[in-house]
């Protein structure tokens, strides 16, 4: 026999399951098209998968770097070879730092997808072109707004 508390848990669980997002079918050759509704479920799923794949690739590269740095702590007697290796390691660490920042931008884009804000310019509120998003899925501004931003930055930098 089911007690009332168990029954309410069961009912609450099934209601929560209804609220969960339904799986979106996405053919392997799918590409967002201008003739479909902007940021429909398929487009959002396409960009979500693209962002997650990119993030996983970056994280795998970071793991490889960490392993390489741990393995590479050997004593190199030749000063020139040691200096060369130190330069390589410094370059690798700078690259990984840029990628760490990129992962943060990818996470922010995934949050925007979840919040329903993805694909819209943070300055104008206009849709960002699908071509721009496909090339740079972390874009937060339309091409026009980005160009205005860069022109203003250049003017202030030249002062």
PyMOL CGO cylinders between C-alpha atoms (Angstrom):
from pymol import cmd
from pymol.cgo import CYLINDER

trace = [
    CYLINDER, 0.00, 0.00, 0.00, 1.36, 3.50, -0.91, 0.3, 1, 1, 1, 1, 1, 1,
    CYLINDER, 1.36, 3.50, -0.91, 1.35, 6.07, 1.85, 0.3, 1, 1, 1, 1, 1, 1,
    CYLINDER, 1.35, 6.07, 1.85, 0.20, 9.60, 1.11, 0.3, 1, 1, 1, 1, 1, 1,
    CYLINDER, 0.20, 9.60, 1.11, 3.74, 11.03, 1.42, 0.3, 1, 1, 1, 1, 1, 1,
    CYLINDER, 3.74, 11.03, 1.42, 5.05, 8.48, -1.11, 0.3, 1, 1, 1, 1, 1, 1,
    CYLINDER, 5.05, 8.48, -1.11, 2.15, 9.31, -3.42, 0.3, 1, 1, 1, 1, 1, 1,
    CYLINDER, 2.15, 9.31, -3.42, 2.90, 13.04, -3.31, 0.3, 1, 1, 1, 1, 1, 1,
    CYLINDER, 2.90, 13.04, -3.31, 6.59, 12.26, -4.00, 0.3, 1, 1, 1, 1, 1, 1,
    CYLINDER, 6.59, 12.26, -4.00, 5.58, 10.16, -7.00, 0.3, 1, 1, 1, 1, 1, 1,
    CYLINDER, 5.58, 10.16, -7.00, 3.23, 12.85, -8.29, 0.3, 1, 1, 1, 1, 1, 1,
    CYLINDER, 3.23, 12.85, -8.29, 5.84, 15.55, -7.75, 0.3, 1, 1, 1, 1, 1, 1,
    CYLINDER, 5.84, 15.55, -7.75, 8.45, 13.46, -9.57, 0.3, 1, 1, 1, 1, 1, 1,
    CYLINDER, 8.45, 13.46, -9.57, 6.23, 12.89, -12.61, 0.3, 1, 1, 1, 1, 1, 1,
    CYLINDER, 6.23, 12.89, -12.61, 5.41, 16.61, -12.79, 0.3, 1, 1, 1, 1, 1, 1,
    CYLINDER, 5.41, 16.61, -12.79, 9.13, 17.37, -12.69, 0.3, 1, 1, 1, 1, 1, 1,
    CYLINDER, 9.13, 17.37, -12.69, 9.71, 14.90, -15.50, 0.3, 1, 1, 1, 1, 1, 1,
    CYLINDER, 9.71, 14.90, -15.50, 7.11, 16.71, -17.64, 0.3, 1, 1, 1, 1, 1, 1,
    CYLINDER, 7.11, 16.71, -17.64, 9.01, 19.97, -17.16, 0.3, 1, 1, 1, 1, 1, 1,
    CYLINDER, 9.01, 19.97, -17.16, 12.28, 18.42, -18.35, 0.3, 1, 1, 1, 1, 1, 1,
    CYLINDER, 12.28, 18.42, -18.35, 13.32, 19.43, -21.84, 0.3, 1, 1, 1, 1, 1, 1,
    CYLINDER, 13.32, 19.43, -21.84, 12.35, 17.06, -24.60, 0.3, 1, 1, 1, 1, 1, 1,
    CYLINDER, 12.35, 17.06, -24.60, 15.19, 15.56, -26.68, 0.3, 1, 1, 1, 1, 1, 1,
    CYLINDER, 15.19, 15.56, -26.68, 15.57, 17.37, -30.00, 0.3, 1, 1, 1, 1, 1, 1,
    CYLINDER, 15.57, 17.37, -30.00, 16.24, 15.20, -33.06, 0.3, 1, 1, 1, 1, 1, 1,
    CYLINDER, 16.24, 15.20, -33.06, 19.06, 16.65, -35.11, 0.3, 1, 1, 1, 1, 1, 1,
    CYLINDER, 19.06, 16.65, -35.11, 20.18, 14.99, -38.36, 0.3, 1, 1, 1, 1, 1, 1,
    CYLINDER, 20.18, 14.99, -38.36, 23.97, 14.69, -38.67, 0.3, 1, 1, 1, 1, 1, 1,
    CYLINDER, 23.97, 14.69, -38.67, 24.04, 16.93, -41.75, 0.3, 1, 1, 1, 1, 1, 1,
    CYLINDER, 24.04, 16.93, -41.75, 21.83, 19.63, -40.19, 0.3, 1, 1, 1, 1, 1, 1,
    CYLINDER, 21.83, 19.63, -40.19, 22.91, 23.24, -40.64, 0.3, 1, 1, 1, 1, 1, 1,
    CYLINDER, 22.91, 23.24, -40.64, 20.83, 26.20, -39.41, 0.3, 1, 1, 1, 1, 1, 1,
    CYLINDER, 20.83, 26.20, -39.41, 19.05, 27.92, -42.30, 0.3, 1, 1, 1, 1, 1, 1,
    CYLINDER, 19.05, 27.92, -42.30, 17.76, 31.47, -42.71, 0.3, 1, 1, 1, 1, 1, 1,
    CYLINDER, 17.76, 31.47, -42.71, 14.33, 30.19, -43.86, 0.3, 1, 1, 1, 1, 1, 1,
    CYLINDER, 14.33, 30.19, -43.86, 13.47, 28.56, -40.52, 0.3, 1, 1, 1, 1, 1, 1,
    CYLINDER, 13.47, 28.56, -40.52, 12.34, 30.36, -37.35, 0.3, 1, 1, 1, 1, 1, 1,
    CYLINDER, 12.34, 30.36, -37.35, 15.32, 32.04, -35.66, 0.3, 1, 1, 1, 1, 1, 1,
    CYLINDER, 15.32, 32.04, -35.66, 16.68, 30.11, -32.66, 0.3, 1, 1, 1, 1, 1, 1,
    CYLINDER, 16.68, 30.11, -32.66, 14.13, 27.33, -32.89, 0.3, 1, 1, 1, 1, 1, 1,
    CYLINDER, 14.13, 27.33, -32.89, 14.75, 24.12, -30.92, 0.3, 1, 1, 1, 1, 1, 1,
    CYLINDER, 14.75, 24.12, -30.92, 16.85, 22.57, -33.70, 0.3, 1, 1, 1, 1, 1, 1,
    CYLINDER, 16.85, 22.57, -33.70, 19.09, 25.62, -34.05, 0.3, 1, 1, 1, 1, 1, 1,
    CYLINDER, 19.09, 25.62, -34.05, 19.55, 25.86, -30.29, 0.3, 1, 1, 1, 1, 1, 1,
    CYLINDER, 19.55, 25.86, -30.29, 20.43, 22.16, -30.09, 0.3, 1, 1, 1, 1, 1, 1,
    CYLINDER, 20.43, 22.16, -30.09, 22.85, 22.54, -33.02, 0.3, 1, 1, 1, 1, 1, 1,
    CYLINDER, 22.85, 22.54, -33.02, 24.70, 25.38, -31.27, 0.3, 1, 1, 1, 1, 1, 1,
    CYLINDER, 24.70, 25.38, -31.27, 24.57, 23.62, -27.88, 0.3, 1, 1, 1, 1, 1, 1,
    CYLINDER, 24.57, 23.62, -27.88, 26.24, 20.53, -29.35, 0.3, 1, 1, 1, 1, 1, 1,
    CYLINDER, 26.24, 20.53, -29.35, 28.78, 22.64, -31.25, 0.3, 1, 1, 1, 1, 1, 1,
    CYLINDER, 28.78, 22.64, -31.25, 29.72, 24.52, -28.06, 0.3, 1, 1, 1, 1, 1, 1,
    CYLINDER, 29.72, 24.52, -28.06, 29.94, 21.36, -25.94, 0.3, 1, 1, 1, 1, 1, 1,
    CYLINDER, 29.94, 21.36, -25.94, 32.13, 19.61, -28.53, 0.3, 1, 1, 1, 1, 1, 1,
    CYLINDER, 32.13, 19.61, -28.53, 34.44, 22.64, -28.71, 0.3, 1, 1, 1, 1, 1, 1,
    CYLINDER, 34.44, 22.64, -28.71, 34.64, 22.82, -24.91, 0.3, 1, 1, 1, 1, 1, 1,
    CYLINDER, 34.64, 22.82, -24.91, 35.45, 19.10, -24.62, 0.3, 1, 1, 1, 1, 1, 1,
    CYLINDER, 35.45, 19.10, -24.62, 38.24, 19.47, -27.21, 0.3, 1, 1, 1, 1, 1, 1,
    CYLINDER, 38.24, 19.47, -27.21, 39.75, 22.38, -25.28, 0.3, 1, 1, 1, 1, 1, 1,
    CYLINDER, 39.75, 22.38, -25.28, 39.55, 20.51, -21.98, 0.3, 1, 1, 1, 1, 1, 1,
    CYLINDER, 39.55, 20.51, -21.98, 41.18, 17.42, -23.50, 0.3, 1, 1, 1, 1, 1, 1,
    CYLINDER, 41.18, 17.42, -23.50, 44.02, 19.62, -24.77, 0.3, 1, 1, 1, 1, 1, 1,
    CYLINDER, 44.02, 19.62, -24.77, 44.44, 21.11, -21.31, 0.3, 1, 1, 1, 1, 1, 1,
    CYLINDER, 44.44, 21.11, -21.31, 44.70, 17.64, -19.77, 0.3, 1, 1, 1, 1, 1, 1,
    CYLINDER, 44.70, 17.64, -19.77, 47.38, 16.75, -22.32, 0.3, 1, 1, 1, 1, 1, 1,
    CYLINDER, 47.38, 16.75, -22.32, 49.30, 19.92, -21.45, 0.3, 1, 1, 1, 1, 1, 1,
    CYLINDER, 49.30, 19.92, -21.45, 49.17, 19.22, -17.73, 0.3, 1, 1, 1, 1, 1, 1,
    CYLINDER, 49.17, 19.22, -17.73, 50.39, 15.67, -18.28, 0.3, 1, 1, 1, 1, 1, 1,
    CYLINDER, 50.39, 15.67, -18.28, 53.14, 16.96, -20.59, 0.3, 1, 1, 1, 1, 1, 1,
    CYLINDER, 53.14, 16.96, -20.59, 54.28, 19.55, -18.07, 0.3, 1, 1, 1, 1, 1, 1,
    CYLINDER, 54.28, 19.55, -18.07, 54.36, 16.96, -15.29, 0.3, 1, 1, 1, 1, 1, 1,
    CYLINDER, 54.36, 16.96, -15.29, 56.34, 14.54, -17.46, 0.3, 1, 1, 1, 1, 1, 1,
    CYLINDER, 56.34, 14.54, -17.46, 58.60, 17.30, -18.79, 0.3, 1, 1, 1, 1, 1, 1,
    CYLINDER, 58.60, 17.30, -18.79, 60.16, 18.29, -15.49, 0.3, 1, 1, 1, 1, 1, 1,
    CYLINDER, 60.16, 18.29, -15.49, 63.51, 16.76, -16.30, 0.3, 1, 1, 1, 1, 1, 1,
    CYLINDER, 63.51, 16.76, -16.30, 66.96, 18.15, -15.77, 0.3, 1, 1, 1, 1, 1, 1,
    CYLINDER, 66.96, 18.15, -15.77, 68.44, 19.35, -19.06, 0.3, 1, 1, 1, 1, 1, 1,
    CYLINDER, 68.44, 19.35, -19.06, 72.19, 20.00, -18.73, 0.3, 1, 1, 1, 1, 1, 1,
    CYLINDER, 72.19, 20.00, -18.73, 72.58, 22.16, -21.86, 0.3, 1, 1, 1, 1, 1, 1,
    CYLINDER, 72.58, 22.16, -21.86, 71.69, 25.79, -21.08, 0.3, 1, 1, 1, 1, 1, 1,
    CYLINDER, 71.69, 25.79, -21.08, 70.43, 26.55, -24.60, 0.3, 1, 1, 1, 1, 1, 1,
    CYLINDER, 70.43, 26.55, -24.60, 68.23, 23.44, -24.66, 0.3, 1, 1, 1, 1, 1, 1,
    CYLINDER, 68.23, 23.44, -24.66, 66.88, 24.26, -21.21, 0.3, 1, 1, 1, 1, 1, 1,
    CYLINDER, 66.88, 24.26, -21.21, 66.08, 27.85, -22.27, 0.3, 1, 1, 1, 1, 1, 1,
    CYLINDER, 66.08, 27.85, -22.27, 64.36, 26.60, -25.41, 0.3, 1, 1, 1, 1, 1, 1,
    CYLINDER, 64.36, 26.60, -25.41, 62.26, 24.16, -23.40, 0.3, 1, 1, 1, 1, 1, 1,
    CYLINDER, 62.26, 24.16, -23.40, 61.32, 26.89, -20.89, 0.3, 1, 1, 1, 1, 1, 1,
    CYLINDER, 61.32, 26.89, -20.89, 60.21, 29.14, -23.76, 0.3, 1, 1, 1, 1, 1, 1,
    CYLINDER, 60.21, 29.14, -23.76, 58.11, 26.33, -25.21, 0.3, 1, 1, 1, 1, 1, 1,
    CYLINDER, 58.11, 26.33, -25.21, 56.50, 25.71, -21.81, 0.3, 1, 1, 1, 1, 1, 1,
    CYLINDER, 56.50, 25.71, -21.81, 55.75, 29.40, -21.29, 0.3, 1, 1, 1, 1, 1, 1,
    CYLINDER, 55.75, 29.40, -21.29, 54.13, 29.60, -24.74, 0.3, 1, 1, 1, 1, 1, 1,
    CYLINDER, 54.13, 29.60, -24.74, 52.08, 26.48, -24.02, 0.3, 1, 1, 1, 1, 1, 1,
    CYLINDER, 52.08, 26.48, -24.02, 50.90, 27.92, -20.70, 0.3, 1, 1, 1, 1, 1, 1,
    CYLINDER, 50.90, 27.92, -20.70, 49.87, 31.21, -22.37, 0.3, 1, 1, 1, 1, 1, 1,
    CYLINDER, 49.87, 31.21, -22.37, 47.96, 29.26, -25.00, 0.3, 1, 1, 1, 1, 1, 1,
    CYLINDER, 47.96, 29.26, -25.00, 46.21, 27.22, -22.31, 0.3, 1, 1, 1, 1, 1, 1,
    CYLINDER, 46.21, 27.22, -22.31, 45.33, 30.40, -20.42, 0.3, 1, 1, 1, 1, 1, 1,
    CYLINDER, 45.33, 30.40, -20.42, 43.67, 31.80, -23.55, 0.3, 1, 1, 1, 1, 1, 1,
    CYLINDER, 43.67, 31.80, -23.55, 41.81, 28.51, -23.93, 0.3, 1, 1, 1, 1, 1, 1,
    CYLINDER, 41.81, 28.51, -23.93, 40.70, 28.64, -20.28, 0.3, 1, 1, 1, 1, 1, 1,
    CYLINDER, 40.70, 28.64, -20.28, 39.17, 32.06, -20.98, 0.3, 1, 1, 1, 1, 1, 1,
    CYLINDER, 39.17, 32.06, -20.98, 37.55, 30.60, -24.09, 0.3, 1, 1, 1, 1, 1, 1,
    CYLINDER, 37.55, 30.60, -24.09, 35.99, 27.81, -22.01, 0.3, 1, 1, 1, 1, 1, 1,
    CYLINDER, 35.99, 27.81, -22.01, 34.47, 30.49, -19.76, 0.3, 1, 1, 1, 1, 1, 1,
    CYLINDER, 34.47, 30.49, -19.76, 32.97, 32.19, -22.84, 0.3, 1, 1, 1, 1, 1, 1,
    CYLINDER, 32.97, 32.19, -22.84, 31.62, 28.83, -24.03, 0.3, 1, 1, 1, 1, 1, 1,
    CYLINDER, 31.62, 28.83, -24.03, 30.01, 28.27, -20.62, 0.3, 1, 1, 1, 1, 1, 1,
    CYLINDER, 30.01, 28.27, -20.62, 28.45, 31.75, -20.83, 0.3, 1, 1, 1, 1, 1, 1,
    CYLINDER, 28.45, 31.75, -20.83, 27.05, 30.93, -24.30, 0.3, 1, 1, 1, 1, 1, 1,
    CYLINDER, 27.05, 30.93, -24.30, 25.58, 27.66, -22.99, 0.3, 1, 1, 1, 1, 1, 1,
    CYLINDER, 25.58, 27.66, -22.99, 23.95, 29.64, -20.16, 0.3, 1, 1, 1, 1, 1, 1,
    CYLINDER, 23.95, 29.64, -20.16, 22.48, 32.06, -22.71, 0.3, 1, 1, 1, 1, 1, 1,
    CYLINDER, 22.48, 32.06, -22.71, 21.01, 29.08, -24.58, 0.3, 1, 1, 1, 1, 1, 1,
    CYLINDER, 21.01, 29.08, -24.58, 19.42, 27.82, -21.35, 0.3, 1, 1, 1, 1, 1, 1,
    CYLINDER, 19.42, 27.82, -21.35, 18.08, 31.30, -20.55, 0.3, 1, 1, 1, 1, 1, 1,
    CYLINDER, 18.08, 31.30, -20.55, 16.68, 31.91, -24.05, 0.3, 1, 1, 1, 1, 1, 1,
    CYLINDER, 16.68, 31.91, -24.05, 19.05, 34.80, -24.81, 0.3, 1, 1, 1, 1, 1, 1,
    CYLINDER, 19.05, 34.80, -24.81, 21.41, 33.04, -27.22, 0.3, 1, 1, 1, 1, 1, 1,
    CYLINDER, 21.41, 33.04, -27.22, 21.74, 34.40, -30.73, 0.3, 1, 1, 1, 1, 1, 1,
    CYLINDER, 21.74, 34.40, -30.73, 20.70, 37.95, -29.90, 0.3, 1, 1, 1, 1, 1, 1,
    CYLINDER, 20.70, 37.95, -29.90, 23.06, 40.95, -29.79, 0.3, 1, 1, 1, 1, 1, 1,
    CYLINDER, 23.06, 40.95, -29.79, 23.72, 42.14, -26.24, 0.3, 1, 1, 1, 1, 1, 1,
    CYLINDER, 23.72, 42.14, -26.24, 23.93, 45.73, -27.50, 0.3, 1, 1, 1, 1, 1, 1,
    CYLINDER, 23.93, 45.73, -27.50, 21.04, 46.06, -29.96, 0.3, 1, 1, 1, 1, 1, 1,
    CYLINDER, 21.04, 46.06, -29.96, 18.90, 43.02, -29.12, 0.3, 1, 1, 1, 1, 1, 1,
    CYLINDER, 18.90, 43.02, -29.12, 18.82, 42.15, -32.82, 0.3, 1, 1, 1, 1, 1, 1,
    CYLINDER, 18.82, 42.15, -32.82, 19.44, 38.59, -34.04, 0.3, 1, 1, 1, 1, 1, 1,
    CYLINDER, 19.44, 38.59, -34.04, 23.09, 37.72, -34.72, 0.3, 1, 1, 1, 1, 1, 1,
    CYLINDER, 23.09, 37.72, -34.72, 23.45, 36.21, -38.20, 0.3, 1, 1, 1, 1, 1, 1,
    CYLINDER, 23.45, 36.21, -38.20, 23.52, 32.41, -38.36, 0.3, 1, 1, 1, 1, 1, 1,
    CYLINDER, 23.52, 32.41, -38.36, 26.73, 32.56, -40.44, 0.3, 1, 1, 1, 1, 1, 1,
    CYLINDER, 26.73, 32.56, -40.44, 28.44, 34.60, -37.70, 0.3, 1, 1, 1, 1, 1, 1,
    CYLINDER, 28.44, 34.60, -37.70, 27.23, 32.24, -34.97, 0.3, 1, 1, 1, 1, 1, 1,
    CYLINDER, 27.23, 32.24, -34.97, 28.32, 29.21, -36.96, 0.3, 1, 1, 1, 1, 1, 1,
    CYLINDER, 28.32, 29.21, -36.96, 31.81, 30.70, -37.39, 0.3, 1, 1, 1, 1, 1, 1,
    CYLINDER, 31.81, 30.70, -37.39, 31.99, 32.09, -33.81, 0.3, 1, 1, 1, 1, 1, 1,
    CYLINDER, 31.99, 32.09, -33.81, 29.36, 30.42, -31.63, 0.3, 1, 1, 1, 1, 1, 1,
    CYLINDER, 29.36, 30.42, -31.63, 30.41, 32.49, -28.59, 0.3, 1, 1, 1, 1, 1, 1,
    CYLINDER, 30.41, 32.49, -28.59, 29.58, 35.79, -30.34, 0.3, 1, 1, 1, 1, 1, 1,
    CYLINDER, 29.58, 35.79, -30.34, 27.54, 38.16, -28.18, 0.3, 1, 1, 1, 1, 1, 1,
    CYLINDER, 27.54, 38.16, -28.18, 27.21, 41.01, -30.67, 0.3, 1, 1, 1, 1, 1, 1,
    CYLINDER, 27.21, 41.01, -30.67, 25.97, 41.34, -34.22, 0.3, 1, 1, 1, 1, 1, 1,
    CYLINDER, 25.97, 41.34, -34.22, 28.68, 42.06, -36.79, 0.3, 1, 1, 1, 1, 1, 1,
    CYLINDER, 28.68, 42.06, -36.79, 27.63, 45.72, -37.01, 0.3, 1, 1, 1, 1, 1, 1,
    CYLINDER, 27.63, 45.72, -37.01, 27.69, 46.20, -33.21, 0.3, 1, 1, 1, 1, 1, 1,
    CYLINDER, 27.69, 46.20, -33.21, 31.08, 44.42, -33.00, 0.3, 1, 1, 1, 1, 1, 1,
    CYLINDER, 31.08, 44.42, -33.00, 32.54, 46.66, -35.71, 0.3, 1, 1, 1, 1, 1, 1,
    CYLINDER, 32.54, 46.66, -35.71, 31.25, 49.80, -33.91, 0.3, 1, 1, 1, 1, 1, 1,
    CYLINDER, 31.25, 49.80, -33.91, 32.74, 48.51, -30.66, 0.3, 1, 1, 1, 1, 1, 1,
    CYLINDER, 32.74, 48.51, -30.66, 36.12, 47.88, -32.29, 0.3, 1, 1, 1, 1, 1, 1,
    CYLINDER, 36.12, 47.88, -32.29, 36.15, 51.32, -33.95, 0.3, 1, 1, 1, 1, 1, 1,
    CYLINDER, 36.15, 51.32, -33.95, 35.44, 52.99, -30.56, 0.3, 1, 1, 1, 1, 1, 1,
    CYLINDER, 35.44, 52.99, -30.56, 38.20, 50.89, -28.95, 0.3, 1, 1, 1, 1, 1, 1,
    CYLINDER, 38.20, 50.89, -28.95, 40.66, 51.92, -31.66, 0.3, 1, 1, 1, 1, 1, 1,
    CYLINDER, 40.66, 51.92, -31.66, 39.81, 55.62, -31.25, 0.3, 1, 1, 1, 1, 1, 1,
    CYLINDER, 39.81, 55.62, -31.25, 40.31, 55.44, -27.48, 0.3, 1, 1, 1, 1, 1, 1,
    CYLINDER, 40.31, 55.44, -27.48, 43.52, 53.43, -27.87, 0.3, 1, 1, 1, 1, 1, 1,
    CYLINDER, 43.52, 53.43, -27.87, 44.99, 56.05, -30.24, 0.3, 1, 1, 1, 1, 1, 1,
    CYLINDER, 44.99, 56.05, -30.24, 44.42, 58.91, -27.77, 0.3, 1, 1, 1, 1, 1, 1,
]
cmd.load_cgo(trace, "trace")
